[in-house]
Amino acid sequence: MKTDSKVSLPLLGILLVAVIGLALYLAGYVLAHFGIPGASIWIYVALALVPVCFLVLLDFSR
């Protein structure tokens, strides 16, 4: 059985990845709204990075 510290660290990592992904997505959305070229790259990075990091964290949290 896992202790509290072994459970809380992966959950903290998952939360951190979710917050970083949301920040990247919102940054891309705001930059695209103001017409800055290349802003959609931030949205694609967020959409690709977050699920991959989430799956990696879930795999290492076992």
Residue pairs with C-beta under 8 A, 6 or more apart in sequence:
10 57
10 58
10 60
10 61
11 61
13 57
13 61
14 54
14 57
14 58
14 61
17 50
17 53
17 54
17 57
18 50
18 54
20 49
20 50
21 46
21 49
21 50
21 53
22 46
24 42
24 43
24 45
24 46
24 49
25 42
25 43
25 46
25 47
27 42
28 39
28 40
28 41
28 42
28 43
28 44
28 45
28 46
29 43
31 39
31 42
32 39
32 40
32 43
